[in-house]
Amino acid sequence: MFKTHRQRLVTACVAALVVAGVARAQQGATSEEGSQKRKTTVENVSYVEMKVQADAIIGRIGAVSSQVSAMLDTAREDRNVVRVLCLTDKSNQIDLALGTARDRQSGMLAALSRGADGRARHEYRLLLVVGDRVELVSAEANVCLGAETTGVGKATLTIEVDPNLPTADPGAVPVAPVVGIVPVVASAVD
């Protein structure tokens, strides 16, 4: 009986900690607009769309891998050691992501065939994250070449001008004339 009571107590404590951790994680996630959009998007996607988008993500990762490999070959021909090292790292990251994406796709397809909707959507969500990571690594690969990137994804710029700024031209401010004052000088020797 004591063992059962202890097990119940431990189970209750663990459950309380898990619930508190989930609540904290959800509070953090709700503050991020992108994660909320993705969460609702993943929940609203049909199985057919999931399969099509998974194929598109893997195709995009393969295209990025080919592009970075071509940049790496060019850097090797130019004998630019810094670029070769940087692009080799990015190429390895993309190849690893491609393998991960394929694993996630096969896990998603297996879950769909078993009718495990929650598991399939989880695998799909992870596949989306891998695709986003590859986009970032692609931008980093462009930086390896010295190509500036303006950012990944859509960006907006909003400029607000304070209406209380002075309208006078600072170049038109009159300059005070220089007046020479002759200092009084006295000699110690007369």
Buried (B, 14 or more C-beta within 10 A) or exposed (E): EEEEEEEEEEEEEEEEEEEEEEEEEEEEEEEEEEEEEBBEEBEEBEBEEBBEBBEEBBEBBBEBBEBBBEBBEBBBEEEBEEBBEBBBBBBEBBBBBBEBBBBBBEBBBEBBEEEBEEBBBBBBBBBBBBBBBBBEBBBBBBEBBEEEEEEEEEEEEEEEEEEEEEEEEEEEEEEEEEEEEEEEEEEEEE
